[in-house]
Structure formats: C-alpha cells, structure tokens
Amino acid sequence: MRGMATLGDHARNAAPGLVLGVGLLVRVVFLAGADEPALVRVVPDDAYYYFKVARNVVAGQGATFDGIHPTNGYHPLWMGALIPVAGVVRDPLLFVRVALGLGVALSFLTAILLHRLVRRLTDSWWIPLLALILYWLNPRAVVSSLNGLETSLSTFLFTLLLWLTLGEGGVRCSVFGVGGSEGGNRHAARGTRQATLHSLVLGGLMGLLFLARTDNVFFVAVFWLATVAMTERAERLRRAVVMAAAAAALAVPWVAYNWLVFGSPIQVSGLSIPYVHHELYRLQGHSSGEAVAHGLKQFAVMLYEGLRGEIGYSRLVSFPAIALSLLVFAMRWRKEPATRRAVLVLLGLGLASLAHLFVHAAIRWYPRPWYFDQLLVLLPAVFALALGVLARGAGIPDSRTPSSLSANPQSLGGLMLAALVALASVQTTLGVRALARGEWPWAGEMLDAARWLRDNTKKDDVAAAFNAGIIGYYSERRVVNLDGAVNNAAHEALRRKDLIGFMRQAKVTHYLDFEPMMRRQFGGFFDPGYSLMRCSMVAVPGFEASGPGWSDSHIKVFSLEWQQEGTKEE
C-alpha cells in the first residue's frame, strides 16, 4: 500500500508546471510591455527582413524586401507561417508582437517535449526537471524564443523528431505476423500500412526540419540513419525509401525553385555575407592557405569561446558537463544496454552539431547566435541521460515517486529540490536581465533613423542601407538592402563590385547606415561609378542620443543625386 503523499511530494510534482509557468510569464510580460525601442534591442535586424517580406507578399508585391528586387533570402517554412499572420494583423507593431508570440508558443511546446523525453529516458522526477530548467529558463533560450526568426520553429521540429525517435519507443515498425490465414494476412497488411504511414510522418517532419533551416540537413541525415538502423532488418529498405521520398517531396521543390529562378540551390542569405568576408580577406593579400588557417582558427575560437554564448553557460559548467557525460557513457556502455540506442542517437546529433558549427565558422566565417539553438535542447538531454545512467550505477533509486528518494522528505529529496529551485531562480534572473539589456543596444539608433526617414522623405523616395531590416520595416519607405542578405540583385552587384551602379539603377535617393559599413567593410565593392553620384551628408541631430552606437560610430544620412551617363560631376 502506498503511503500518503507529503507536502514535498506535492511540491515536486507541481515543479514542472511552475517552471513552465515562470518561463512563460517572463516572456509574456516582456512581449506585452515592451515598446519599439525595447523590442529592437532584443529582436535582431534580420527578423525584420522576414516581417517586411511577409507584409509585402500580402500586399501583392511578391517575395521582396524593398518592393523592387525579388529575393529568396529567407527560410521558407517560417516565412510560410508569417504570411497568414501578416494577412490578418495589419498594424506593424502588433504584427511584431504576434510573430514573437508564435515563437514563444513553439518554444513552450519544445520545453514540454524535452521534459517528457527525459522523463521517459530516465524514469525520474528530478532529472527531467533539471533538463527543463536548463532549457526553458536558460537566458539564451529566453532571448532566442523572442528573436522573431525561424529559431523556435526549427528547434521545435528538431525536438519533436528527437522525441519520436527516442521518447516514444523509437521506431515502431513491426509487421504483426505473417500467417497463412486470411485473417493473418489482413493483420499483416494493416501493420504494413501503419509502418508506411509512420515512415511518411517521420520523413515529412525531416523535410519540414530542412525547410525550417536548410542547414538542418546534418540533423536530418542523422535522424534518417538512426531510424533506418533501429528498424527491423526486413523492413529497413522500405522505411528508408519512404522516409527519403517524403522528405524529398518537401525539400526538393524549394531547392529546385532557388536553382531555376536565382541560379543557386542555396538562398542568397546563405551566400552573400560569407562571400564578402572571404573576398575582403583575399583583397588584403592573404593566400588560400592562410584563408584555410583563418577558418580553422575561427572554428576553434567558436568551440572554446563563442559556444559559451550560444548555450548560455560558462565554460566552467558546460565543458565539465560534456566531459562527465562522455565519461559516464564510456564506463557504463556494457552495463547499460537499454540506453545504448539513445546514447548513439544523441552522440550522432552531437557530431552533426560539430559539422554544422564547422560549416558556419570555418567555411562561411559567419556564425550567428541563433544558428545553434538545437544545442539548448541537445546538451540538457545528453547531460540528463548521463545523470540517469550514473544514478542507476550508484544505486540511487530512480523513480517517478519523489518520496522514494528518501524516507525523510527533508533529507535528500528536499535538498535536491532546494538546489533546483536555486538554479531556476538564478536562470530566471539572468533571463530577465538579458531581455532588459537586449543584445543589440545600437538598434535604438536604427529605429530613430527609420523614423527620421519616414518623417523627412517622400513616399516614393528610395533609401539604401546595409543594415536595412529595422529601417525598412519602420520607415514605411522602400529601403534597398545592400549587403545581399535579402537581395539577390545586391549580391550580384557585390560580386561585380558595382554597388554604385546598383544603387543608381534602383534610384536610391538616401543612404543611411553606421559609418564603417561603407568605408571599412564594403568600400571595395562600390567601384566603378563614383563619377555618376553626387553625395552630400544630411545634418541629422540626435542619433547619438539613441544608444552607444555600433563599432564606435553612429548612423550618417547622405542625400544622393545621380548624373546622366556621359556627364561629369561638378
């Protein structure tokens, strides 16, 4: 007969809901109360590319940021989610709030899936709670859930596939008997149809994961291989083909569209900025060998220093946790056959994460914080599984009943709960501070520049900027993106080193950006054509008061006039 539940038991049973509620409250309070300056300090400039393109699609202009040049500079699944929202919510600020709210909802579902996954893998009460705190209250996850980008959608699909692969018993591909009777044949046929349907669902989710972020291809490959490997030998070929076909049916049309319309299977957002970095390095006189060494150095720095920022923990926490997990798996490998499949899948995803990181840091030279959000799920899952294995190896009772941990609710169970409460409190405080501080303190100046452009130019004027998202969204003007992140024509102009001609063709009347962008970073991409442009700086007081600026500079505004071909500048 089970004993009566203690107050500690009730508290521990209610703890997951409290953690979910606290994390959700932090996000909702910020989302409801933040004004435009607070939002732009948290929501990166790139998110406003999505918002503006979605609103232009609804307005009938097609997939374009500036209303002039078509673009494929976005991940299609998130854009597909935003377009219906843009069709319903017409107010620009409310649209931003709703888009961010959608990201919060997806992150909330991710947190629930992670808790359920770890609970199934460890059959424990405190280890799933620890994993939930490490993800849902992580300040990096709090900020990522509100960044307005594809991050939350991508991470949700990643976690859903992980949950389906491991949490629900892995692959359920059994054919229910092959008998000679008519009833046995019907039973087998029904089992085959169910297995095929399950394969279609998994393959479809893999295709969606690719469309959520096309660099998720590394994780798609691991999920596909893991699912095939865990299937009964007789059914492996069927499952492999069905999953691949379902994934390809979703992924191939997008890749083919990019190739046929824009000349590359990769969208321009993945090409343009890395091209600029590589070309600037080459123009400085560096050799190919030096470029390779530079990329490897960036990868090493990202592993040691940058990765800390992406997972939200100090190296003093993250590196020992990873090392401990690998040590536990190695020591208990033969004694824990039930967890081998989960360990192999998680380690496979870890290798995929390294490949993913290597591509962005060593090859593209452009790692961004939101590229690696899956680590916020993967690392707590790995650490939680290792703790479960370690607890069983040490003989610590591992049960969903909290009081089984100790006969005295004030002893080990109470201490564990107190430690988790302390961790949750620290994480929550750091998350609130991260939202109040924001990651982009100079974005307030970009918002002021957008307002200046709206109030001091005509509706048919065309502006240009390298950092064009916030300025283009809030100015209610056509703002041409010059770095090519969301402008395929600008990318081609960069490759021709003819941004002047590109701006002239677009009839740009104003250029505004932080001063180093034109001279230091993109100066080598403007020739020829200076003789056709008359440029005068506009006196705009007050931008410096918006914030600390970027790279020790503030936004400058220039008025542009274009000479006719064959004439000389006065």
C-alpha positions in Angstrom: 0.0 0.0 0.0 1.4 3.4 -1.0 2.0 5.9 1.7 0.3 9.3 1.8 1.9 11.9 -0.3 3.8 14.5 1.7 3.9 18.3 1.1 7.3 17.8 -0.5 5.8 15.2 -2.9 3.1 17.7 -4.0 5.7 20.4 -4.4 7.9 18.2 -6.6 5.0 17.0 -8.7 4.0 20.6 -9.3 7.5 21.8 -10.0 7.5 21.2 -13.8 4.3 23.2 -14.2 5.8 26.0 -12.1 8.9 26.1 -14.1 6.9 26.2 -17.3 4.7 29.0 -15.9 7.6 31.1 -14.7 9.4 30.9 -18.0 6.3 31.7 -19.9 5.5 34.6 -17.6 8.9 36.2 -18.2 8.4 36.0 -21.9 4.8 37.2 -22.0 5.4 40.1 -19.6 8.2 41.3 -21.9 6.2 40.8 -25.0 3.2 42.6 -23.7 5.0 45.6 -22.1 8.0 46.2 -24.4 7.8 49.3 -26.6 9.5 49.6 -30.0 12.9 50.6 -28.6 12.9 47.6 -26.2 11.8 45.2 -28.9 14.5 46.2 -31.4 17.2 45.7 -28.7 16.1 42.1 -28.4 14.8 41.3 -31.9 17.7 41.2 -34.4 17.7 43.2 -37.6 17.4 40.1 -39.7 14.0 39.3 -38.2 12.6 42.5 -39.7 13.6 41.2 -43.1 11.1 38.3 -42.5 8.4 40.7 -41.3 8.8 43.1 -44.2 8.8 40.4 -46.9 5.7 38.7 -45.3 3.8 42.0 -45.4 4.9 42.7 -49.0 3.7 39.2 -50.0 0.3 40.0 -48.5 0.3 43.4 -50.2 0.7 41.6 -53.6 4.3 42.6 -54.3 5.7 39.1 -54.1 8.7 37.9 -52.1 10.6 41.1 -51.9 12.0 43.3 -49.1 12.2 46.6 -50.9 9.3 46.2 -53.3 11.8 46.3 -56.2 14.0 43.2 -56.2 12.7 39.7 -55.7 14.5 37.6 -53.1 14.9 34.1 -51.7 16.8 35.3 -48.6 14.8 33.5 -46.0 13.9 30.0 -44.8 10.6 29.1 -46.4 8.8 27.4 -43.5 9.0 30.3 -41.1 8.0 32.7 -43.9 5.1 30.5 -44.7 4.0 30.7 -41.1 4.3 34.5 -41.0 2.4 35.3 -44.2 -1.0 34.3 -42.8 -0.3 36.3 -39.7 0.5 39.3 -41.9 -2.7 38.8 -43.8 -4.7 39.1 -40.5 -2.7 41.6 -38.5 -2.1 44.8 -40.4 -0.7 47.0 -37.6 3.1 46.8 -37.9 3.8 46.8 -34.1 1.1 44.3 -33.3 2.3 42.1 -36.1 5.8 42.0 -34.5 4.2 41.1 -31.1 2.1 38.3 -32.7 5.1 36.9 -34.6 7.2 36.8 -31.5 4.3 35.2 -29.6 4.2 32.4 -32.2 7.9 31.8 -31.4 7.2 31.7 -27.7 4.4 29.2 -28.2 6.7 26.9 -30.2 9.5 27.2 -27.6 6.9 26.3 -24.9 6.0 23.1 -26.8 9.7 22.4 -27.2 10.1 22.6 -23.4 7.2 20.2 -22.8 8.6 17.7 -25.3 12.1 17.8 -23.7 10.7 17.2 -20.3 8.6 14.3 -21.5 11.5 12.9 -23.4 13.9 12.9 -20.4 11.2 11.6 -18.1 10.8 8.6 -20.3 14.5 8.1 -20.8 15.4 8.3 -17.1 12.1 7.4 -15.3 13.0 10.1 -12.7 11.4 13.2 -11.2 14.4 15.4 -10.6 16.5 14.8 -13.8 13.7 15.8 -16.2 13.1 18.9 -14.0 16.8 19.7 -14.2 16.7 19.4 -18.0 13.6 21.6 -18.2 15.2 24.3 -16.1 18.4 24.1 -18.2 16.4 24.7 -21.4 13.3 26.7 -20.6 14.9 29.2 -18.1 18.2 29.4 -19.9 18.7 33.1 -20.8 19.9 32.2 -24.2 16.7 30.2 -24.8 14.6 33.1 -23.4 16.2 35.5 -25.9 16.0 33.1 -28.8 12.3 32.4 -28.3 11.7 36.1 -28.8 14.1 36.8 -31.7 11.4 36.7 -34.4 13.4 34.4 -36.6 13.0 30.8 -37.6 14.8 29.6 -34.5 11.8 28.5 -32.4 10.2 26.6 -35.3 13.5 24.8 -36.2 14.2 23.9 -32.6 10.6 22.6 -32.0 10.8 20.3 -35.1 14.3 19.1 -34.0 12.9 18.2 -30.6 9.8 16.6 -32.0 11.9 14.3 -34.2 14.1 13.5 -31.2 11.1 12.7 -29.1 9.6 10.5 -31.8 12.9 8.7 -32.4 13.6 8.0 -28.7 10.8 9.1 -26.4 8.0 7.0 -28.0 9.9 3.8 -28.1 11.8 4.8 -31.2 10.8 3.1 -34.4 7.7 1.1 -34.3 8.0 -0.8 -37.5 6.5 -4.2 -36.6 4.5 -6.3 -39.1 2.0 -8.2 -37.0 2.7 -11.7 -38.0 2.8 -13.4 -41.4 0.4 -16.2 -41.3 -1.3 -18.3 -43.9 -4.8 -17.5 -42.9 -6.9 -14.7 -44.4 -7.1 -13.0 -41.0 -3.4 -13.2 -40.5 -2.8 -11.6 -43.9 -5.2 -8.8 -43.1 -3.4 -8.2 -39.9 0.0 -8.1 -41.6 -1.3 -5.8 -44.3 -2.7 -3.4 -41.6 0.7 -3.5 -39.8 2.5 -2.7 -43.1 0.2 0.3 -43.7 0.8 1.6 -40.2 4.5 1.3 -40.6 4.3 3.1 -44.0 2.2 5.9 -42.5 4.7 6.2 -39.6 7.6 6.4 -42.1 5.7 9.1 -44.1 5.2 11.1 -41.0 8.8 10.9 -40.0 10.0 11.7 -43.5 7.6 14.6 -43.7 9.0 16.0 -40.4 12.5 15.7 -41.7 11.5 17.6 -44.8 9.9 20.3 -42.6 13.1 20.4 -40.5 15.1 21.1 -43.6 12.7 23.9 -44.7 12.8 25.4 -41.2 16.5 25.9 -41.6 18.2 24.5 -44.7 21.5 23.9 -42.7 19.5 21.4 -40.6 20.4 18.9 -43.3 23.1 17.5 -41.0 20.5 16.6 -38.4 18.1 15.3 -41.0 20.8 12.8 -42.1 21.3 11.6 -38.5 17.6 11.2 -37.8 17.2 9.3 -41.1 20.1 7.0 -40.4 19.1 6.4 -36.8 15.5 5.5 -37.8 16.7 3.1 -40.5 19.2 1.4 -38.2 16.6 0.9 -35.5 14.1 -0.7 -37.9 13.8 -4.5 -38.2 16.2 -5.7 -40.9 13.4 -6.9 -43.3 11.8 -3.5 -43.3 14.8 -1.2 -43.5 14.8 -0.7 -47.2 11.1 0.1 -47.3 11.4 2.6 -44.5 14.5 4.2 -45.8 12.9 4.8 -49.2 9.6 6.0 -47.9 11.2 8.5 -45.5 13.6 9.8 -48.1 10.7 10.2 -50.6 8.6 12.1 -48.1 11.4 14.4 -47.1 12.4 15.0 -50.7 8.8 15.8 -51.7 9.0 18.8 -49.4 12.6 19.8 -49.8 13.3 19.4 -53.5 10.8 21.9 -54.8 12.4 24.7 -52.7 15.9 23.8 -53.8 14.8 23.5 -57.5 13.0 26.8 -57.3 16.1 28.5 -56.0 18.3 27.0 -58.7 15.9 27.7 -61.6 15.0 31.2 -60.6 18.1 32.5 -58.8 20.8 30.3 -60.2 21.8 28.6 -56.9 20.3 25.9 -54.7 21.3 27.9 -51.7 19.3 31.0 -50.8 21.1 34.3 -51.0 21.0 34.8 -47.2 23.5 31.9 -47.0 25.8 33.2 -49.8 26.2 37.0 -49.7 27.8 37.9 -46.3 30.2 34.9 -46.3 31.3 36.0 -49.9 32.0 39.5 -48.6 34.1 38.2 -45.7 36.1 35.9 -47.9 36.6 38.5 -50.7 37.8 41.2 -48.2 40.3 38.7 -46.8 41.6 37.9 -50.3 41.8 41.6 -51.2 44.0 42.1 -48.2 46.6 39.9 -49.9 46.1 36.7 -48.0 46.8 33.3 -49.7 44.4 30.4 -49.9 46.4 28.5 -47.3 46.1 31.5 -44.9 42.3 31.5 -45.6 42.0 27.9 -44.6 44.0 28.5 -41.4 41.9 31.5 -40.6 38.7 29.4 -40.9 40.1 26.7 -38.7 41.1 29.3 -36.1 37.5 30.7 -36.1 36.2 27.2 -35.6 38.5 26.7 -32.6 37.6 30.0 -31.1 33.9 29.3 -31.6 34.3 26.0 -29.8 36.1 27.4 -26.9 34.7 30.9 -26.5 31.7 31.5 -28.8 30.0 28.3 -27.9 29.6 29.5 -24.4 27.4 32.3 -25.6 25.3 30.0 -27.8 24.4 27.6 -25.0 24.1 30.2 -22.3 26.5 28.7 -19.7 30.0 29.4 -18.5 32.8 27.1 -19.8 33.2 26.1 -16.2 29.8 24.5 -16.4 29.3 23.3 -20.0 32.7 21.7 -20.6 32.8 19.6 -17.4 29.2 18.6 -18.0 30.0 17.4 -21.5 33.2 15.6 -20.3 31.3 13.9 -17.5 28.6 12.7 -19.8 31.0 11.2 -22.2 32.9 9.5 -19.4 29.7 8.0 -17.9 28.6 6.7 -21.3 32.0 5.1 -21.9 32.2 3.5 -18.4 28.6 2.2 -18.3 28.4 1.2 -22.0 28.3 -2.6 -21.5 26.2 -2.4 -18.3 23.5 -0.1 -19.8 22.3 -1.9 -23.0 18.9 -0.3 -22.7 20.3 3.2 -23.1 22.8 2.4 -26.0 20.4 3.4 -28.7 19.7 6.8 -27.0 23.4 7.4 -26.5 24.2 6.6 -30.1 21.5 8.9 -31.4 22.5 11.8 -29.1 26.2 11.3 -30.0 25.3 11.3 -33.7 23.4 14.5 -33.3 26.4 15.9 -31.4 28.7 15.1 -34.3 26.1 16.7 -36.6 26.3 19.8 -34.4 30.1 19.9 -34.8 29.7 19.6 -38.6 27.1 22.3 -38.5 29.4 24.6 -36.4 32.3 23.8 -38.7 30.5 24.9 -41.8 29.4 28.2 -40.3 32.6 29.1 -38.5 35.4 27.5 -40.7 33.8 27.7 -44.1 31.3 30.5 -44.1 33.1 32.6 -41.5 29.7 33.8 -40.3 28.3 32.1 -37.2 25.3 33.8 -35.7 23.9 33.1 -32.2 20.5 31.7 -33.4 22.2 29.1 -35.8 22.9 26.8 -32.8 19.7 26.8 -30.8 19.4 23.0 -31.1 22.3 22.8 -28.6 20.0 24.2 -26.0 17.9 21.0 -26.3 20.6 18.5 -27.1 23.1 19.3 -24.3 20.5 19.1 -21.5 19.2 15.8 -23.0 22.7 14.4 -23.1 23.5 15.5 -19.6 20.2 14.3 -18.2 20.7 10.8 -19.8 24.2 10.6 -18.3 22.9 11.6 -14.8 20.3 8.9 -15.1 22.9 6.3 -16.0 25.2 7.5 -13.2 22.3 7.4 -10.7 21.5 3.8 -11.6 25.1 2.8 -11.5 25.5 4.3 -8.0 22.4 2.5 -6.8 20.3 5.7 -6.2 16.6 4.9 -6.5 15.2 6.2 -9.8 11.5 6.5 -9.6 8.8 8.9 -10.6 7.7 8.9 -6.9 9.6 11.7 -5.3 9.3 10.4 -1.8 11.1 7.1 -2.8 14.3 9.1 -2.9 14.4 9.3 0.8 12.1 8.2 3.7 12.6 11.6 5.2 11.2 14.3 2.9 13.5 16.9 4.5 16.7 15.0 3.6 18.0 14.1 0.1 14.8 14.9 -1.7 14.4 18.2 0.0 18.0 19.2 -0.7 17.6 18.2 -4.4 14.5 20.3 -4.7 16.2 23.3 -3.0 19.1 23.0 -5.4 16.8 23.0 -8.4 14.9 26.0 -7.0 18.1 27.9 -6.6 19.2 27.1 -10.2 15.8 28.1 -11.5 16.0 31.4 -9.6 19.4 32.2 -11.0 18.4 31.3 -14.5 15.2 33.4 -14.3 17.1 36.4 -13.0 19.6 36.2 -15.8 16.9 35.8 -18.4 15.0 38.9 -17.2 18.3 40.9 -17.2 19.0 39.7 -20.8 15.7 40.9 -22.0 16.0 44.2 -20.2 19.5 44.8 -21.5 19.0 43.4 -25.0 21.6 42.0 -27.4 21.6 44.9 -29.8 21.9 48.1 -27.9 22.7 50.2 -31.0 19.3 49.1 -32.6 17.6 52.1 -31.0 19.6 54.3 -33.3 18.4 52.3 -36.3 14.8 52.8 -35.1 15.4 56.5 -34.9 16.9 56.5 -38.4 13.7 54.7 -39.6 11.5 57.3 -38.0 13.6 60.2 -39.5 13.3 58.6 -42.9 9.6 58.3 -42.6 9.2 61.9 -41.4 11.6 63.6 -43.8 11.3 61.9 -47.2 8.5 61.4 -49.7 6.7 58.2 -50.1 8.2 57.4 -53.5 11.8 58.0 -52.3 14.1 55.0 -52.2 16.7 54.6 -49.4 19.6 52.1 -49.1 21.4 50.6 -46.1 23.5 47.5 -45.3 21.6 47.0 -42.0 18.2 47.5 -43.6 15.8 45.4 -41.6 14.6 47.8 -38.9 15.0 50.8 -41.1 13.0 49.2 -43.9 10.2 47.9 -41.6 9.5 51.0 -39.5 10.2 53.8 -42.1 7.3 52.9 -44.4 9.7 53.6 -47.3 11.4 51.4 -49.9 14.8 50.5 -48.4 17.2 48.6 -50.6 19.3 46.0 -48.7 22.9 46.4 -49.8 24.7 43.5 -48.2 22.7 41.0 -50.2 21.2 39.1 -47.2 17.7 39.6 -48.6 18.5 41.0 -52.0 19.8 38.7 -54.8 20.4 41.6 -57.1 22.6 43.3 -54.5 24.6 40.0 -54.1 25.3 40.1 -57.9 26.3 43.7 -57.6 28.7 42.8 -54.8 30.3 40.2 -57.0 30.7 42.7 -59.8 32.0 45.3 -57.3 29.4 47.7 -58.6 27.2 48.8 -55.8 27.2 52.3 -57.1 25.6 51.2 -60.4 23.2 49.0 -58.5 22.1 52.0 -56.3 21.8 54.2 -59.3 19.6 51.6 -61.1 17.4 51.4 -58.0 17.1 55.2 -58.0 18.3 55.5 -54.4 17.8 59.0 -53.0 19.2 58.4 -49.5 21.9 56.2 -48.0 22.0 55.8 -44.2 23.9 53.4 -42.0 26.7 53.3 -39.5 29.7 55.0 -40.9 32.2 52.0 -41.1 29.8 49.9 -43.3 30.5 51.9 -46.5 34.2 52.7 -46.0 35.7 49.9 -44.0 33.7 46.8 -44.7 32.2 47.4 -48.2 34.4 50.2 -49.6 36.0 47.8 -52.2 32.6 46.8 -53.6 31.5 50.3 -54.9 33.7 51.0 -57.9 33.2 51.9 -60.7 30.6 54.7 -60.9 31.5 57.3 -58.3 31.6 59.9 -61.0 27.9 59.4 -61.5 26.9 60.1 -57.9 26.8 63.4 -56.1 26.7 62.7 -52.3 26.0 65.2 -49.5 25.7 64.4 -45.8 22.4 65.4 -44.2 22.6 67.0 -40.8 20.6 64.8 -38.5 21.0 65.7 -34.8 20.1 63.3 -32.1 21.1 59.9 -33.3 24.0 59.7 -30.8 21.4 60.0 -28.0 19.7 56.8 -29.1 22.4 54.5 -27.7 26.0 53.6 -27.7 26.3 53.2 -31.4 28.0 50.3 -33.3 31.7 49.9 -33.8 32.4 53.3 -32.2 30.2 55.0 -34.8 26.8 56.4 -35.3 24.4 56.5 -38.3 25.1 59.0 -41.0 22.5 60.1 -43.6 23.5 61.0 -47.1 21.4 62.6 -49.9 22.2 61.2 -53.3 21.8 62.7 -56.8 22.7 60.9 -59.9 24.4 62.3 -63.0 23.4 61.2 -66.5 25.7 58.8 -68.4 28.5 60.7 -70.2 28.4 63.8 -67.9 30.9 64.8 -65.3 30.3 65.5 -61.7 30.5 69.2 -60.9 
